[in-house]
Amino acid sequence: PPRPGITGILMSAAGLPVCLTRPPKLVLHPPPVSKSEIQSIPGILPPPCRKTTKKQAKKGKTPQEVLKKYLQKVRHPPDEDCTICMECLSAPSGYKGPQPAVKPDLVGKLVKCGHIFHLHCLVAMYNNGNKDGSLQCPTCKTIYGVKTGTQPPGKMEYHIIPHALPGHSDCKTIRIIYNIPPGVQGPEHPNPGKSFTARGFPRHCYLPDSEKGRKVLKLLLVAWDRRLIFAIGTSSTTGESDTVIWNEIHHKTEFGSNLTGHGYPDINYLDNVLAELAAQGITEESLVQEKD
C-alpha cells in the first residue's frame, strides 16, 4: 500500500483518522442546461421575460394633494418631537432645506399608523423621494399608496431548469436572469445626467420550484414592475459609486453551495425574502391588485 505522508503519520500517531478533507467548492452555476430542457412556469403568464422602462411618476398632483389623501389634521399637537426635524410638534417645523409651500406650523397624523409630523416636513421628505404618489412613514415604515423605485431599464427572464437545489431535492429549480445595461442616470437618480455602470450582469438567481418558491417569483415580478429590485448607488462590496446595486430584496446567486451566504441550503430564505418584499409593500394582496 502507498505510504502515508508525514501528515498522515502524525495524525495516525495521534489516533486521528487519516482523511484529509478537501475544502468545499464554490458552485455558482447549475450543470449545463440545453434550450430543450428549459420549461416555462405554469400559472405564470408568458412571455417568460419582462422588460421595464421608466414608468414616470404620476404627474399633475402636487405633493400637498398626494399627502392630503393619507393625513388627518391635528388641531392640538401633542408635546412630542417631529421625528423628521426633531423640533417639537407644537412649534413650527425646523426643516431648513428648500421651503415647501405649506405653513410650517401645520401638523398632520398618518391615517393607518397614527404617527404625527409637521406637514412641512412630510412635504419636504416627499419632494426628496421619487415622487411616485406614495409615502412611507419615517417612523414605522408603513406604506401609503403604491411604493415604486428607481431601477434603471432592463429585462428579467425566468424559467424552470431540471436540477434541484441543495435542501430542495424534491423539486426542480426556478432560474431568474436579470440583465441591466449601463446607461445615463435620470432625474430620479443620485446624479442625474451622469453615466452609471452595471457590473456582474447578467445576474443568475435561483428559487426552488415549490409552491412557496413560485409565490416568491410572482411577488418578485411585481417588485420588478415597480422598479424595486435594483437601484443606482454605491456598492457595499467594491465601494464604487454610480453603479447598479441590489435594493433590500435578497437573492440567491449561488446554485449548489453556500460559501458566500448567497446560496442553498438556507431553510429561512423564502420566509426572509417574503418579509423583505412585504417591507416594500409587496404582499399577496399586491398580486390581486396587479390583475385589476
C-alpha positions in Angstrom: 0.0 0.0 0.0 1.2 3.6 -0.6 3.0 5.0 2.4 1.1 7.9 4.1 2.7 11.3 4.0 4.1 13.0 7.1 0.7 14.5 7.9 -0.9 11.0 7.8 1.8 9.6 10.0 1.4 12.3 12.6 -2.4 12.1 12.5 -2.4 8.3 12.8 0.1 8.5 15.6 -2.3 10.9 17.4 -5.1 8.4 16.9 -6.9 10.7 14.4 -8.5 9.2 11.3 -6.4 9.9 8.2 -8.9 11.6 6.0 -7.7 14.9 4.6 -10.9 16.7 3.5 -10.8 18.9 0.5 -12.1 22.5 1.1 -15.7 22.8 -0.1 -16.0 24.1 -3.6 -17.9 27.1 -4.7 -20.8 26.0 -7.1 -22.2 29.2 -8.6 -24.0 27.7 -11.6 -26.1 24.5 -12.2 -24.8 21.8 -14.6 -25.3 22.9 -18.2 -28.9 23.2 -19.4 -29.9 22.8 -23.0 -32.6 25.0 -24.5 -34.9 22.0 -24.9 -34.7 21.3 -21.1 -35.9 24.7 -20.1 -39.6 24.9 -19.2 -41.9 27.8 -18.7 -43.6 28.1 -15.3 -47.2 27.0 -15.0 -49.5 29.6 -13.5 -47.3 32.5 -14.6 -48.4 34.2 -17.8 -46.0 34.2 -20.7 -43.8 35.8 -22.0 -41.0 34.3 -19.8 -39.4 37.7 -19.9 -40.3 41.2 -18.6 -38.8 44.4 -19.7 -39.1 47.5 -17.6 -38.9 51.0 -18.9 -39.0 54.1 -16.9 -42.6 54.3 -15.6 -42.9 58.0 -14.9 -44.2 59.2 -11.6 -47.9 60.1 -11.6 -47.8 63.6 -12.9 -50.1 66.5 -12.2 -50.6 66.1 -8.4 -48.8 68.5 -6.1 -47.1 66.9 -3.0 -49.8 68.6 -0.9 -52.6 66.8 -2.8 -50.9 63.5 -2.5 -50.4 63.8 1.2 -53.9 65.0 1.8 -55.1 61.5 1.0 -53.1 59.9 3.8 -53.4 62.5 6.6 -55.8 63.8 9.2 -55.4 67.4 10.5 -54.2 67.6 14.2 -55.6 70.7 15.8 -53.8 70.3 19.2 -50.3 68.8 18.5 -49.0 66.6 21.4 -46.0 67.6 23.4 -43.5 65.4 21.4 -40.9 65.9 18.7 -41.5 65.6 15.0 -39.0 62.7 14.1 -38.2 64.4 10.8 -36.9 67.8 12.0 -36.6 66.9 15.7 -38.4 70.1 16.7 -41.4 70.0 19.0 -44.7 69.4 17.1 -46.3 72.3 18.9 -43.6 74.6 17.5 -43.1 75.4 13.8 -41.1 72.9 11.6 -37.3 73.2 11.9 -36.8 72.0 8.3 -34.1 74.2 6.7 -34.0 73.0 3.1 -35.9 74.4 0.1 -39.1 75.6 1.6 -42.3 73.8 0.6 -45.5 75.8 0.1 -47.0 74.7 3.4 -47.3 76.6 6.6 -44.5 75.4 8.9 -46.8 75.1 11.9 -49.4 72.7 10.4 -49.4 69.2 11.9 -50.9 66.0 10.4 -51.4 62.4 11.5 -51.0 59.5 9.1 -54.3 57.6 9.0 -53.1 54.0 9.2 -50.3 54.1 11.7 -51.2 57.3 13.6 -47.7 58.8 13.6 -47.7 62.6 13.7 -45.4 65.1 11.8 -45.2 68.6 10.6 -46.9 68.8 7.2 -44.0 70.9 6.1 -41.5 68.1 7.0 -43.6 65.4 5.2 -43.8 67.5 2.0 -40.1 68.1 2.1 -39.5 64.4 2.6 -41.9 63.5 -0.3 -40.0 66.0 -2.6 -36.7 64.4 -1.7 -38.0 60.9 -2.7 -39.0 59.8 -6.2 -42.4 61.5 -6.0 -44.5 58.5 -7.2 -47.7 59.2 -5.4 -46.7 57.0 -2.4 -45.4 57.8 1.1 -43.7 55.7 3.7 -43.9 56.6 7.4 -40.4 57.5 8.5 -41.1 56.2 12.0 -42.7 52.7 11.4 -42.2 52.3 7.6 -46.0 51.8 6.9 -46.5 52.4 3.2 -49.3 54.6 1.8 -50.2 54.2 -1.8 -48.0 52.0 -4.1 -44.3 52.3 -3.5 -42.2 52.3 -6.6 -38.4 52.5 -7.0 -35.8 54.0 -9.4 -34.5 50.8 -11.0 -33.0 51.6 -14.4 -34.4 49.9 -17.6 -33.6 46.2 -18.2 -35.0 42.8 -18.5 -35.9 39.8 -16.2 -36.2 36.3 -17.6 -37.5 33.3 -15.7 -37.9 29.6 -16.3 -37.5 26.1 -14.8 -34.3 24.1 -15.1 -34.2 20.3 -14.4 -31.8 20.5 -11.4 -32.6 20.5 -7.7 -31.1 23.0 -5.2 -29.4 21.7 -2.0 -32.1 21.4 0.6 -34.9 21.2 -2.1 -34.2 17.7 -3.6 -37.9 17.1 -4.2 -38.4 19.8 -6.9 -36.8 21.4 -9.9 -35.4 25.0 -9.8 -36.6 28.3 -11.0 -33.8 30.3 -12.6 -34.2 34.1 -12.9 -31.8 36.1 -15.2 -31.6 39.8 -14.6 -29.9 42.0 -17.2 -29.5 45.7 -16.9 -27.2 47.6 -19.3 -25.1 50.6 -18.2 -26.7 54.0 -19.1 -27.2 57.6 -18.0 -28.9 58.5 -14.8 -32.4 60.0 -14.9 -33.9 62.8 -12.8 -34.9 60.2 -10.1 -31.3 59.0 -9.6 -28.5 60.3 -7.3 -26.5 62.1 -10.1 -28.9 63.0 -13.0 -27.1 63.2 -16.3 -24.0 61.2 -15.1 -23.4 57.8 -16.6 -23.8 54.7 -14.4 -22.1 51.3 -14.6 -23.7 47.9 -14.3 -21.3 45.2 -13.1 -21.9 41.4 -13.0 -24.8 41.2 -15.4 -26.5 39.0 -16.5 -27.1 38.0 -12.8 -28.5 34.5 -12.3 -30.7 33.8 -9.3 -32.3 30.7 -8.0 -35.6 29.6 -6.3 -37.0 26.2 -5.6 -39.8 25.3 -7.9 -42.1 24.7 -5.0 -45.4 26.3 -4.2 -43.7 28.9 -1.9 -40.9 29.4 -4.5 -43.4 30.2 -7.2 -45.2 32.6 -4.9 -41.9 34.4 -4.3 -41.3 34.6 -8.1 -44.8 36.1 -8.6 -44.0 38.8 -6.0 -40.6 39.4 -7.5 -42.3 40.1 -10.8 -44.4 42.8 -9.0 -41.3 44.2 -7.5 -39.6 44.2 -10.9 -42.6 46.0 -12.5 -42.5 48.6 -9.6 -38.7 49.1 -10.2 -37.8 47.9 -6.7 -35.2 45.1 -7.2 -32.2 47.3 -8.2 -31.3 50.9 -7.6 -28.3 53.1 -8.5 -26.0 53.9 -5.7 -22.6 52.9 -4.1 -21.7 49.3 -4.0 -21.2 48.0 -0.5 -18.7 45.3 -1.8 -16.5 47.4 -4.1 -17.2 51.0 -2.9 -17.9 52.0 -6.5 -20.4 54.8 -6.8 -22.9 55.5 -9.6 -23.4 51.8 -10.2 -26.4 49.3 -10.2 -26.9 47.8 -6.8 -29.3 45.3 -5.2 -32.1 47.1 -3.3 -33.0 45.4 0.0 -34.6 42.2 -1.5 -32.1 39.4 -1.1 -31.5 37.0 -3.9 -29.6 33.6 -4.1 -27.0 33.9 -6.7 -25.1 30.7 -5.8 -26.6 27.5 -7.1 -25.0 24.5 -5.4 -23.1 25.7 -2.4 -23.5 28.3 0.3 -19.9 29.6 0.7 -20.8 33.2 0.1 -24.1 33.1 2.1 -25.9 33.7 -1.1 -26.8 30.0 -1.7 -28.6 26.9 -0.5 -29.4 25.1 1.8 -31.0 28.0 3.7 -34.2 27.0 5.4 -35.2 30.6 6.3 -34.6 32.2 2.9 -38.1 32.0 1.4 -39.7 33.4 4.6 -37.0 36.1 4.8 -37.5 37.3 1.2 -41.3 37.3 1.7 -40.7 39.7 4.7 -38.4 41.9 2.6 -41.0 42.1 -0.2 -43.7 43.0 2.4 -41.4 45.8 3.7 -41.5 47.2 0.1 -45.3 46.9 0.2 -45.5 43.7 -1.9 -47.7 41.0 -0.4 -50.3 38.5 -1.7 -52.8 41.4 -1.9 -50.5 43.0 -4.5 -51.0 40.0 -6.8 -54.7 40.7 -6.8 -54.2 44.4 -7.3 -51.8 43.9 -10.3 -54.5 41.8 -12.1 -57.1 44.6 -11.8 
